[in-house]
Amino acid sequence: MAPSRPLAVALALVLAGPAAAGCHHEDTATARASAAALVAQVPLTGPGFPPDAATAKARLAALKVEWGRNWQTYRREEFGRYWSDETDAVGGRNGCDTRDDVLRRDLTELREGDRNRCVVLSGVLLDPYTGKRLPYTYRRASQIQTDHVVALGAAWRAGAYAWTPQRRLEYANDLDVLLAVDKQTNQDKGSRTADKWRPPRRAYWCEYARRYTGIKATYALSVTEPEKRALQEMLADCPQ
């Protein structure tokens, strides 16, 4: 995924160096500062997301209830082949790869690149689904994957089949839809809905249901009756 134009220009100056760019050291430092500012100015979480338990319960009650449709026509490519920064979703148009945005938001003990603030060099994920502590190092095999909380296949069956390609691309890259999680657990989850899969760590059920319901409401996706009951049960785990 190519960086957006403002950051691409800034990064080109930084990486080329003063001689190649025809600039003084001060100009390079200014370009680097501009790139960092562009990355920093875009929030990585939507306002009011995830909704609190009471709001999530109200939004869940308002969702359309129906069985999934067009499951046989789903293809991953319908949501775009690659991560894209070219959307107006949360985190979009900041010049960074979507996965890098997720890592910068979800990892602790974070170390970012000096020249490219988009790149996460190292950090630790406290996996919300299992409670595992998972280290991350740039360019090394990782046990961390990026999960769509409401999976793409599940979103397709719940109404995304009728969206425009740009709307699906936006959904696939919306940071509110995404979480950094344990790789094996994410693979076990697949495209299962809330009635067929819950995080192994019960302490996360409340937040999982809040996020899941918030996504469904934001994108006007339907729920099945069993899915709705499962979300109600998990929301009942929320502190009163």
Helices and strands as residue ranges (DSSP letters): H 5-21, H 25-40, H 53-62, G 71-73, G 76-79, H 98-106, E 108-112, E 120-126, E 133-137, E 144-148, H 152-157, G 160-162, H 165-172, G 175-177, E 178-182, H 183-189, G 202-204, H 205-218, H 225-235
